[in-house]
Amino acid sequence: MTAAAAPGDSDDLAALAKGGRTNTLGFVVRLIARIPFLVIATRLYGAEALGRFASALVLIEIVALLCSLGEKRGLAQRLSEGAGENRSAETNLVYDGILLALLYSAIAAAILLVFPEPMFPNGMNSRWDIWLVATLPAFAVTEILLAAQAYRFDIATTVRARAVVEPWTISIGAGLFFFIPATRDGGLALAFIASIYAGLLTALWPFLKTYGLPRGWRPSGLIRMSARAFPLVGADAIERGTRLLDIFILGLFAPPQAVGIYYAAQQIASLPQKLKSSFEPILSPVITKNLRIGNMEAIAAQVRQVGFWIIAVQLGIALVLGLPGEAVMGLWGPDYVAGTAALAFLLAAEVAASMAVVSESVLVYIARKRNLAISVGIIALQASLTITFITLTRQLELGRGYQAAGAAGALLVALATSSLIKALLLKHLLKAPVSNWRWALVHAAAPAVVVGYGFTFLPEWVELVFGVPAVLGTYALVIWRRGFSEEDKVLFRRGGRSED
């Protein structure tokens, strides 16, 4: 933006910056809260039990996303189109989505109870594992509740539910259930169930205060709503599926220990992915508003702005976690050090994916079918590469760490390809540049790599305690001075506005 930007564009930037600050704080809290769970899961339960648990979660998360009908982004458009209606009508629109999600999730849960085999390619840890299907309705409804709050620019609820309540509940639950003899084997599954329902309750209370109960509600147009949601559902499922397909294929072709090692690495690398995806709820209302008035240049500017914020923060996270990779993976136990290469590839993949996710936030509204077709092609590419790489490592009789690295490498190639194609398509449709790349990223990363590499020659505790802050400080200092303009610094200003 420039000084000549419209006041509405400035307000949009302020809203995006406020949501970005809240989500960045949420990322830090989530990082702190996720560590106890990883320590408990890896140290107490072991790689084999963790691998079986991870394989089961793949199907649960994908099915839950399908049942939420793409409302994470679609709800903003439905409410935006009904902007002239009263608050009661908006509330009823949200409850239409909730009802449909409950219907679909109940059907899906019943099917998985009858045919549970796809959830457990490597078997179950205990009889409790089958009840993971009970999380489907809670998971789907929570997505809709948080999307409804985000439409009112309430991102704090998402942070509380996803970054505080859920991770701390699963961490505490995993520890408690392990020390109860009757639930020890099923501790991971029971802790996950508890965390999902705790997140649901956390989202439900502010939702009821904001929207209340429906008035004069007569569910209608549910079939039409289902049909309209299909491209969004496909895009959401495929975007999340790219992060889960590798685990599913590993579960089919590799032993559960390899899946457990990969899952531990993925939980660390997925933290920047959570940061990236958490911008979507606050970005959707801004995009839909500008689409309604036809302001394509403003949308392109918002994509460039948010895209740079995301890639700048993600690159810093990748350097902080990737350079001391062996020390980080060693925190979970000596067996997990084999996943260091997988961690490096996964962190790089999240950086490469930043442009795809921001581009998709617009494409799902203006080119749904083309976006879905691209996503289908990308996930097919990833599947073929993952199978090829894992099969190659098995033929060469390489260890479990190489199998995990092969799956992560396939993800990196697929996500980089997705970013390139979707950015080019969006540029063509908006008739304006959308790239989030700036050479200042290289200028900031280079000295950080040198500093981090130097610390790898020191003991691991020194590398973690002193090396991580040194890498972060070096990168942050350079990117702030060389990469961030006044517009970019709005993200870190409490007032939420640039000097322009």
TIROMAR-496758 format. One record per residue (C-alpha): x, y negated, z negated; residue number from 1. Coordinates in steps of 0.5 Angstrom, whole numbers, plus 2048, in hexadecimal, padded with zeros to 3 digits. Last residue first. Layout:
% TIROMAR-496758
r u->X; v->Y; w->Z; seq->NUM
...
% end
This chain:
% TIROMAR-496758
r u->802; v->7F4; w->7F5; seq->500
r u->805; v->7F5; w->7EE; seq->499
r u->803; v->7FC; w->7EE; seq->498
r u->7FD; v->7FE; w->7EA; seq->497
r u->7FC; v->804; w->7E5; seq->496
r u->7FC; v->800; w->7DE; seq->495
r u->800; v->805; w->7DB; seq->494
r u->805; v->805; w->7E0; seq->493
r u->808; v->80C; w->7E2; seq->492
r u->804; v->80D; w->7E8; seq->491
r u->805; v->806; w->7EA; seq->490
r u->80C; v->807; w->7EB; seq->489
r u->80B; v->80A; w->7F2; seq->488
r u->808; v->803; w->7F4; seq->487
r u->80E; v->7FF; w->7F2; seq->486
r u->812; v->804; w->7F6; seq->485
r u->815; v->80A; w->7F3; seq->484
r u->81B; v->80E; w->7F7; seq->483
r u->821; v->80B; w->7F5; seq->482
r u->820; v->808; w->7EE; seq->481
r u->81B; v->80D; w->7EB; seq->480
r u->81E; v->813; w->7F0; seq->479
r u->825; v->811; w->7ED; seq->478
r u->823; v->811; w->7E6; seq->477
r u->81F; v->817; w->7E6; seq->476
r u->824; v->81B; w->7E9; seq->475
r u->829; v->81A; w->7E4; seq->474
r u->825; v->81A; w->7DE; seq->473
r u->822; v->821; w->7E0; seq->472
r u->828; v->824; w->7E2; seq->471
r u->82B; v->821; w->7DB; seq->470
r u->825; v->823; w->7D7; seq->469
r u->825; v->82B; w->7DA; seq->468
r u->82D; v->82B; w->7D9; seq->467
r u->82D; v->829; w->7D2; seq->466
r u->829; v->82E; w->7CE; seq->465
r u->828; v->833; w->7D4; seq->464
r u->82F; v->833; w->7D6; seq->463
r u->832; v->833; w->7CF; seq->462
r u->82E; v->839; w->7CD; seq->461
r u->830; v->83D; w->7D4; seq->460
r u->837; v->83C; w->7D2; seq->459
r u->83B; v->837; w->7D7; seq->458
r u->83D; v->838; w->7DE; seq->457
r u->835; v->837; w->7E1; seq->456
r u->836; v->830; w->7DE; seq->455
r u->83A; v->82E; w->7E4; seq->454
r u->835; v->830; w->7E9; seq->453
r u->830; v->82C; w->7E5; seq->452
r u->834; v->826; w->7E6; seq->451
r u->835; v->827; w->7ED; seq->450
r u->82E; v->829; w->7EE; seq->449
r u->82C; v->822; w->7EB; seq->448
r u->830; v->81E; w->7EF; seq->447
r u->82D; v->821; w->7F6; seq->446
r u->826; v->821; w->7F4; seq->445
r u->825; v->819; w->7F3; seq->444
r u->828; v->818; w->7FA; seq->443
r u->825; v->81D; w->7FD; seq->442
r u->81E; v->81B; w->7FA; seq->441
r u->820; v->814; w->7FC; seq->440
r u->81F; v->817; w->803; seq->439
r u->818; v->816; w->803; seq->438
r u->813; v->81B; w->805; seq->437
r u->80B; v->81A; w->803; seq->436
r u->809; v->81A; w->80A; seq->435
r u->802; v->818; w->80C; seq->434
r u->803; v->813; w->812; seq->433
r u->7FD; v->810; w->815; seq->432
r u->7F8; v->813; w->81B; seq->431
r u->7F4; v->816; w->815; seq->430
r u->7F2; v->81C; w->819; seq->429
r u->7F9; v->81D; w->81C; seq->428
r u->7FD; v->81B; w->816; seq->427
r u->7F8; v->820; w->813; seq->426
r u->7FA; v->826; w->818; seq->425
r u->802; v->824; w->817; seq->424
r u->801; v->825; w->80F; seq->423
r u->7FD; v->82B; w->810; seq->422
r u->802; v->82F; w->814; seq->421
r u->809; v->82C; w->811; seq->420
r u->806; v->82E; w->80A; seq->419
r u->803; v->835; w->80C; seq->418
r u->80A; v->837; w->80F; seq->417
r u->80E; v->835; w->808; seq->416
r u->808; v->839; w->804; seq->415
r u->80A; v->83F; w->809; seq->414
r u->811; v->83F; w->808; seq->413
r u->811; v->83E; w->801; seq->412
r u->80C; v->843; w->7FF; seq->411
r u->810; v->848; w->803; seq->410
r u->816; v->846; w->7FF; seq->409
r u->813; v->848; w->7F9; seq->408
r u->811; v->84F; w->7FB; seq->407
r u->818; v->850; w->7FD; seq->406
r u->81A; v->84D; w->7F6; seq->405
r u->816; v->852; w->7F3; seq->404
r u->818; v->858; w->7F7; seq->403
r u->81F; v->856; w->7F6; seq->402
r u->81F; v->855; w->7EE; seq->401
r u->81C; v->85C; w->7EE; seq->400
r u->822; v->85F; w->7F1; seq->399
r u->825; v->861; w->7F8; seq->398
r u->824; v->867; w->7FB; seq->397
r u->825; v->865; w->802; seq->396
r u->81E; v->868; w->804; seq->395
r u->81B; v->865; w->7FE; seq->394
r u->81E; v->85E; w->800; seq->393
r u->81B; v->85E; w->807; seq->392
r u->814; v->861; w->805; seq->391
r u->814; v->85B; w->800; seq->390
r u->816; v->856; w->805; seq->389
r u->811; v->859; w->80B; seq->388
r u->80B; v->859; w->806; seq->387
r u->80C; v->852; w->804; seq->386
r u->80D; v->84F; w->80B; seq->385
r u->807; v->853; w->80D; seq->384
r u->803; v->850; w->807; seq->383
r u->806; v->849; w->808; seq->382
r u->804; v->849; w->80F; seq->381
r u->7FD; v->84B; w->80E; seq->380
r u->7FD; v->846; w->808; seq->379
r u->7FF; v->840; w->80D; seq->378
r u->7FA; v->843; w->813; seq->377
r u->7F4; v->842; w->80E; seq->376
r u->7F6; v->83C; w->80C; seq->375
r u->7F7; v->839; w->813; seq->374
r u->7F0; v->83C; w->814; seq->373
r u->7ED; v->839; w->80E; seq->372
r u->7F0; v->832; w->810; seq->371
r u->7ED; v->832; w->817; seq->370
r u->7E6; v->834; w->814; seq->369
r u->7E6; v->82E; w->80F; seq->368
r u->7E9; v->829; w->813; seq->367
r u->7E6; v->822; w->810; seq->366
r u->7E5; v->824; w->809; seq->365
r u->7E9; v->82A; w->807; seq->364
r u->7EF; v->826; w->80B; seq->363
r u->7EF; v->821; w->806; seq->362
r u->7F1; v->825; w->800; seq->361
r u->7F5; v->82A; w->805; seq->360
r u->7FA; v->824; w->806; seq->359
r u->7FC; v->824; w->7FF; seq->358
r u->7FC; v->82B; w->7FE; seq->357
r u->800; v->82C; w->805; seq->356
r u->805; v->826; w->803; seq->355
r u->807; v->829; w->7FC; seq->354
r u->808; v->830; w->7FF; seq->353
r u->80F; v->82F; w->800; seq->352
r u->811; v->82D; w->7F9; seq->351
r u->80D; v->833; w->7F6; seq->350
r u->811; v->838; w->7FB; seq->349
r u->817; v->835; w->7F8; seq->348
r u->815; v->837; w->7F1; seq->347
r u->813; v->83E; w->7F3; seq->346
r u->819; v->83F; w->7F7; seq->345
r u->81E; v->83D; w->7F1; seq->344
r u->819; v->842; w->7EC; seq->343
r u->81A; v->848; w->7F1; seq->342
r u->821; v->847; w->7F1; seq->341
r u->821; v->847; w->7E9; seq->340
r u->81D; v->84D; w->7E9; seq->339
r u->822; v->852; w->7E7; seq->338
r u->823; v->84E; w->7E0; seq->337
r u->81D; v->851; w->7DE; seq->336
r u->820; v->857; w->7DC; seq->335
r u->824; v->853; w->7D7; seq->334
r u->81E; v->850; w->7D3; seq->333
r u->819; v->84B; w->7D4; seq->332
r u->81E; v->845; w->7D2; seq->331
r u->823; v->848; w->7D8; seq->330
r u->81E; v->845; w->7DD; seq->329
r u->820; v->83E; w->7DB; seq->328
r u->827; v->840; w->7DA; seq->327
r u->828; v->843; w->7E1; seq->326
r u->824; v->83D; w->7E4; seq->325
r u->828; v->838; w->7E1; seq->324
r u->828; v->834; w->7E8; seq->323
r u->821; v->836; w->7E9; seq->322
r u->81D; v->834; w->7E3; seq->321
r u->820; v->82C; w->7E3; seq->320
r u->820; v->82C; w->7EB; seq->319
r u->819; v->82F; w->7EC; seq->318
r u->816; v->82A; w->7E7; seq->317
r u->81A; v->824; w->7EB; seq->316
r u->818; v->826; w->7F1; seq->315
r u->811; v->827; w->7EF; seq->314
r u->810; v->820; w->7EC; seq->313
r u->813; v->81D; w->7F3; seq->312
r u->80E; v->822; w->7F7; seq->311
r u->808; v->820; w->7F3; seq->310
r u->809; v->818; w->7F3; seq->309
r u->80B; v->818; w->7FA; seq->308
r u->805; v->81C; w->7FC; seq->307
r u->800; v->817; w->7F8; seq->306
r u->803; v->811; w->7FB; seq->305
r u->803; v->814; w->802; seq->304
r u->7FC; v->817; w->802; seq->303
r u->7F9; v->811; w->7FF; seq->302
r u->7FC; v->80D; w->805; seq->301
r u->7F9; v->812; w->809; seq->300
r u->7F2; v->811; w->806; seq->299
r u->7F3; v->80A; w->806; seq->298
r u->7F4; v->80A; w->80E; seq->297
r u->7EE; v->80E; w->80F; seq->296
r u->7E9; v->809; w->80C; seq->295
r u->7E3; v->80C; w->80F; seq->294
r u->7DE; v->809; w->809; seq->293
r u->7DC; v->810; w->807; seq->292
r u->7E3; v->813; w->808; seq->291
r u->7E6; v->80E; w->803; seq->290
r u->7E1; v->810; w->7FE; seq->289
r u->7E2; v->818; w->7FF; seq->288
r u->7EA; v->816; w->7FF; seq->287
r u->7E9; v->813; w->7F8; seq->286
r u->7E5; v->818; w->7F5; seq->285
r u->7E9; v->81E; w->7F7; seq->284
r u->7F0; v->81B; w->7F5; seq->283
r u->7EE; v->81B; w->7ED; seq->282
r u->7EC; v->822; w->7EE; seq->281
r u->7F2; v->824; w->7F3; seq->280
r u->7F8; v->821; w->7EE; seq->279
r u->7F7; v->827; w->7EA; seq->278
r u->7FA; v->82C; w->7F0; seq->277
r u->801; v->829; w->7F0; seq->276
r u->802; v->829; w->7E8; seq->275
r u->7FF; v->830; w->7E8; seq->274
r u->804; v->832; w->7EE; seq->273
r u->80A; v->82F; w->7EA; seq->272
r u->808; v->834; w->7E4; seq->271
r u->808; v->839; w->7E9; seq->270
r u->80F; v->83A; w->7E9; seq->269
r u->80F; v->83C; w->7E2; seq->268
r u->809; v->841; w->7E2; seq->267
r u->80C; v->844; w->7E9; seq->266
r u->813; v->846; w->7E6; seq->265
r u->80F; v->84A; w->7E0; seq->264
r u->80A; v->84D; w->7E6; seq->263
r u->810; v->84F; w->7EA; seq->262
r u->813; v->852; w->7E4; seq->261
r u->80D; v->856; w->7E2; seq->260
r u->80C; v->858; w->7EA; seq->259
r u->812; v->85B; w->7EA; seq->258
r u->811; v->85F; w->7E3; seq->257
r u->80A; v->861; w->7E6; seq->256
r u->80E; v->865; w->7EC; seq->255
r u->80E; v->862; w->7F3; seq->254
r u->80A; v->863; w->7F9; seq->253
r u->802; v->862; w->7F7; seq->252
r u->804; v->85E; w->7F1; seq->251
r u->809; v->85A; w->7F5; seq->250
r u->803; v->859; w->7FA; seq->249
r u->7FE; v->856; w->7F5; seq->248
r u->804; v->852; w->7F2; seq->247
r u->806; v->84F; w->7F9; seq->246
r u->7FE; v->84E; w->7FA; seq->245
r u->7FE; v->849; w->7F4; seq->244
r u->801; v->843; w->7F5; seq->243
r u->7FE; v->843; w->7FD; seq->242
r u->7F8; v->845; w->7FA; seq->241
r u->7F7; v->83E; w->7F7; seq->240
r u->7F7; v->83B; w->7FD; seq->239
r u->7F3; v->840; w->800; seq->238
r u->7EE; v->840; w->7FB; seq->237
r u->7ED; v->839; w->7FB; seq->236
r u->7ED; v->838; w->803; seq->235
r u->7E8; v->83E; w->804; seq->234
r u->7E3; v->83B; w->7FE; seq->233
r u->7E4; v->834; w->802; seq->232
r u->7E2; v->837; w->809; seq->231
r u->7DC; v->83B; w->805; seq->230
r u->7D9; v->836; w->801; seq->229
r u->7D4; v->833; w->807; seq->228
r u->7D1; v->83B; w->807; seq->227
r u->7D1; v->83B; w->800; seq->226
r u->7CD; v->834; w->7FF; seq->225
r u->7C8; v->836; w->805; seq->224
r u->7C7; v->83C; w->801; seq->223
r u->7C6; v->838; w->7FA; seq->222
r u->7C1; v->833; w->7FE; seq->221
r u->7BD; v->832; w->7F8; seq->220
r u->7BE; v->833; w->7F0; seq->219
r u->7B8; v->82F; w->7ED; seq->218
r u->7BA; v->82B; w->7E7; seq->217
r u->7B5; v->826; w->7E5; seq->216
r u->7BB; v->824; w->7E0; seq->215
r u->7C1; v->827; w->7DF; seq->214
r u->7C5; v->827; w->7D8; seq->213
r u->7CA; v->822; w->7D7; seq->212
r u->7CF; v->81F; w->7DC; seq->211
r u->7D4; v->81C; w->7D8; seq->210
r u->7D3; v->81E; w->7D1; seq->209
r u->7D2; v->825; w->7D4; seq->208
r u->7D8; v->825; w->7D8; seq->207
r u->7DC; v->823; w->7D2; seq->206
r u->7DA; v->829; w->7CE; seq->205
r u->7DA; v->82E; w->7D4; seq->204
r u->7E2; v->82D; w->7D6; seq->203
r u->7E4; v->82F; w->7CF; seq->202
r u->7DF; v->835; w->7CF; seq->201
r u->7E1; v->837; w->7D5; seq->200
r u->7E9; v->837; w->7D3; seq->199
r u->7E7; v->83B; w->7CD; seq->198
r u->7E4; v->840; w->7D2; seq->197
r u->7EA; v->841; w->7D6; seq->196
r u->7EF; v->841; w->7D0; seq->195
r u->7EB; v->847; w->7CD; seq->194
r u->7EB; v->84B; w->7D3; seq->193
r u->7F2; v->84A; w->7D4; seq->192
r u->7F4; v->84C; w->7CD; seq->191
r u->7F0; v->852; w->7CE; seq->190
r u->7F3; v->854; w->7D4; seq->189
r u->7FA; v->853; w->7D1; seq->188
r u->7F9; v->857; w->7CB; seq->187
r u->7F6; v->85D; w->7CE; seq->186
r u->7FB; v->862; w->7CC; seq->185
r u->7FB; v->85E; w->7C5; seq->184
r u->7F4; v->85E; w->7C4; seq->183
r u->7F2; v->864; w->7BF; seq->182
r u->7F9; v->863; w->7BB; seq->181
r u->7F8; v->85B; w->7BA; seq->180
r u->7FF; v->858; w->7BA; seq->179
r u->7FF; v->858; w->7C2; seq->178
r u->7F8; v->854; w->7C2; seq->177
r u->7FB; v->84F; w->7BD; seq->176
r u->801; v->84D; w->7C2; seq->175
r u->7FD; v->84D; w->7C8; seq->174
r u->7F7; v->849; w->7C5; seq->173
r u->7FC; v->844; w->7C3; seq->172
r u->7FF; v->843; w->7CA; seq->171
r u->7F8; v->844; w->7CE; seq->170
r u->7F5; v->83E; w->7C9; seq->169
r u->7FB; v->83A; w->7CA; seq->168
r u->7FB; v->83A; w->7D2; seq->167
r u->7F3; v->839; w->7D2; seq->166
r u->7F2; v->834; w->7CD; seq->165
r u->7F8; v->82F; w->7CF; seq->164
r u->7FA; v->82F; w->7D6; seq->163
r u->7F3; v->831; w->7DA; seq->162
r u->7EE; v->82F; w->7D5; seq->161
r u->7F1; v->829; w->7D2; seq->160
r u->7F4; v->827; w->7D8; seq->159
r u->7EE; v->828; w->7DC; seq->158
r u->7EA; v->824; w->7D7; seq->157
r u->7EF; v->81E; w->7D8; seq->156
r u->7ED; v->81E; w->7DF; seq->155
r u->7E7; v->81A; w->7DE; seq->154
r u->7E7; v->816; w->7E5; seq->153
r u->7DF; v->817; w->7E5; seq->152
r u->7E0; v->81B; w->7EB; seq->151
r u->7E5; v->81F; w->7E6; seq->150
r u->7E0; v->820; w->7E1; seq->149
r u->7DC; v->824; w->7E7; seq->148
r u->7E2; v->828; w->7E9; seq->147
r u->7E4; v->82A; w->7E2; seq->146
r u->7DD; v->82D; w->7E1; seq->145
r u->7DD; v->830; w->7E8; seq->144
r u->7E4; v->834; w->7E6; seq->143
r u->7E1; v->836; w->7E0; seq->142
r u->7DB; v->839; w->7E3; seq->141
r u->7DF; v->83D; w->7E7; seq->140
r u->7E4; v->840; w->7E1; seq->139
r u->7DE; v->841; w->7DD; seq->138
r u->7DB; v->845; w->7E2; seq->137
r u->7E1; v->849; w->7E4; seq->136
r u->7E4; v->84A; w->7DD; seq->135
r u->7DF; v->850; w->7DB; seq->134
r u->7E3; v->854; w->7E1; seq->133
r u->7E9; v->854; w->7DC; seq->132
r u->7E5; v->859; w->7D8; seq->131
r u->7E8; v->85F; w->7DC; seq->130
r u->7EF; v->85D; w->7D8; seq->129
r u->7EC; v->85F; w->7D1; seq->128
r u->7ED; v->867; w->7D3; seq->127
r u->7F4; v->866; w->7D3; seq->126
r u->7FA; v->864; w->7D7; seq->125
r u->7F7; v->866; w->7DD; seq->124
r u->7FA; v->869; w->7E4; seq->123
r u->7FF; v->867; w->7E9; seq->122
r u->7FA; v->865; w->7EE; seq->121
r u->7F5; v->862; w->7E9; seq->120
r u->7F0; v->85D; w->7EB; seq->119
r u->7EF; v->861; w->7F2; seq->118
r u->7ED; v->867; w->7EE; seq->117
r u->7E7; v->863; w->7EA; seq->116
r u->7E1; v->866; w->7EE; seq->115
r u->7DB; v->866; w->7EA; seq->114
r u->7DD; v->861; w->7E5; seq->113
r u->7E0; v->85D; w->7EB; seq->112
r u->7D9; v->85D; w->7EE; seq->111
r u->7D6; v->85A; w->7E8; seq->110
r u->7DB; v->855; w->7E7; seq->109
r u->7DA; v->852; w->7EE; seq->108
r u->7D2; v->852; w->7EE; seq->107
r u->7D3; v->84E; w->7E7; seq->106
r u->7D8; v->84A; w->7EA; seq->105
r u->7D3; v->848; w->7F0; seq->104
r u->7CD; v->847; w->7EC; seq->103
r u->7D1; v->843; w->7E7; seq->102
r u->7D4; v->83E; w->7ED; seq->101
r u->7CE; v->83D; w->7F0; seq->100
r u->7CB; v->83B; w->7E9; seq->99
r u->7D1; v->836; w->7E8; seq->98
r u->7D0; v->833; w->7EF; seq->97
r u->7C9; v->831; w->7EE; seq->96
r u->7CB; v->82F; w->7E7; seq->95
r u->7CF; v->82A; w->7EA; seq->94
r u->7CA; v->827; w->7EF; seq->93
r u->7C5; v->827; w->7E9; seq->92
r u->7CA; v->822; w->7E6; seq->91
r u->7CB; v->81E; w->7EC; seq->90
r u->7C3; v->81D; w->7ED; seq->89
r u->7C3; v->81B; w->7E5; seq->88
r u->7C8; v->816; w->7E6; seq->87
r u->7C4; v->812; w->7EC; seq->86
r u->7C5; v->813; w->7F3; seq->85
r u->7C9; v->80E; w->7F8; seq->84
r u->7CF; v->812; w->7F7; seq->83
r u->7CC; v->818; w->7F9; seq->82
r u->7D1; v->819; w->7FF; seq->81
r u->7D7; v->818; w->7F9; seq->80
r u->7D3; v->81D; w->7F5; seq->79
r u->7D4; v->822; w->7FA; seq->78
r u->7DB; v->820; w->7FC; seq->77
r u->7DD; v->821; w->7F5; seq->76
r u->7DA; v->827; w->7F4; seq->75
r u->7DE; v->82A; w->7FA; seq->74
r u->7E5; v->829; w->7F7; seq->73
r u->7E5; v->82E; w->7F1; seq->72
r u->7DE; v->830; w->7F3; seq->71
r u->7E1; v->835; w->7F8; seq->70
r u->7DC; v->83A; w->7F7; seq->69
r u->7DE; v->83B; w->7F0; seq->68
r u->7DC; v->843; w->7F1; seq->67
r u->7E2; v->843; w->7F6; seq->66
r u->7E7; v->840; w->7F1; seq->65
r u->7E5; v->845; w->7EC; seq->64
r u->7E6; v->84B; w->7F1; seq->63
r u->7ED; v->848; w->7F3; seq->62
r u->7EF; v->847; w->7EB; seq->61
r u->7EC; v->84E; w->7E9; seq->60
r u->7EF; v->852; w->7EF; seq->59
r u->7F6; v->84F; w->7ED; seq->58
r u->7F5; v->850; w->7E6; seq->57
r u->7F5; v->857; w->7E6; seq->56
r u->7FC; v->857; w->7E9; seq->55
r u->7FF; v->853; w->7E4; seq->54
r u->7FC; v->857; w->7DE; seq->53
r u->800; v->85D; w->7E2; seq->52
r u->806; v->859; w->7E2; seq->51
r u->806; v->857; w->7DB; seq->50
r u->805; v->85E; w->7D9; seq->49
r u->80B; v->860; w->7DD; seq->48
r u->810; v->85A; w->7DB; seq->47
r u->80F; v->85B; w->7D3; seq->46
r u->809; v->859; w->7CE; seq->45
r u->80D; v->856; w->7C9; seq->44
r u->813; v->853; w->7CC; seq->43
r u->810; v->851; w->7D3; seq->42
r u->809; v->84F; w->7D1; seq->41
r u->80B; v->84C; w->7CA; seq->40
r u->810; v->848; w->7CD; seq->39
r u->80C; v->846; w->7D3; seq->38
r u->806; v->844; w->7CF; seq->37
r u->80A; v->840; w->7CA; seq->36
r u->80D; v->83C; w->7D1; seq->35
r u->806; v->83A; w->7D4; seq->34
r u->804; v->835; w->7CE; seq->33
r u->80B; v->831; w->7D0; seq->32
r u->80A; v->831; w->7D7; seq->31
r u->802; v->830; w->7D6; seq->30
r u->804; v->82A; w->7D2; seq->29
r u->809; v->827; w->7D7; seq->28
r u->804; v->828; w->7DD; seq->27
r u->7FE; v->825; w->7D9; seq->26
r u->802; v->81F; w->7D8; seq->25
r u->804; v->81F; w->7E0; seq->24
r u->7FC; v->820; w->7E1; seq->23
r u->7FA; v->81A; w->7DD; seq->22
r u->7FF; v->815; w->7E0; seq->21
r u->7FD; v->818; w->7E7; seq->20
r u->7F6; v->816; w->7E5; seq->19
r u->7F7; v->80F; w->7E3; seq->18
r u->7FC; v->80F; w->7EA; seq->17
r u->7F6; v->811; w->7EE; seq->16
r u->7F1; v->80C; w->7EB; seq->15
r u->7F6; v->807; w->7EC; seq->14
r u->7F7; v->808; w->7F3; seq->13
r u->7F0; v->809; w->7F4; seq->12
r u->7EF; v->802; w->7F1; seq->11
r u->7F4; v->7FF; w->7F5; seq->10
r u->7F1; v->802; w->7FB; seq->9
r u->7EA; v->7FF; w->7F9; seq->8
r u->7EE; v->7F8; w->7F8; seq->7
r u->7F0; v->7F8; w->800; seq->6
r u->7F7; v->7F9; w->801; seq->5
r u->7FA; v->7F2; w->804; seq->4
r u->800; v->7F2; w->7FE; seq->3
r u->802; v->7F9; w->801; seq->2
r u->800; v->800; w->800; seq->1
% end
